[in-house]
């Protein structure tokens, strides 16, 4: 597990969020964790899955 600190005041961060944001349901906009991880080359691992 890693901790990531994001400077949400950085204009570059806002442009990434705008690029990746999708409408999850009417009136609710968000970013998929998998898309954000892909953008930053971070591998997502589901620790709840059985091997």
Secondary structure, 3 states (H helix, E strand, C coil): CCCCCCCCCCHHHHHHHHHHCEEEECCEEECCHHHHHHHCCCCCCCCCCCC
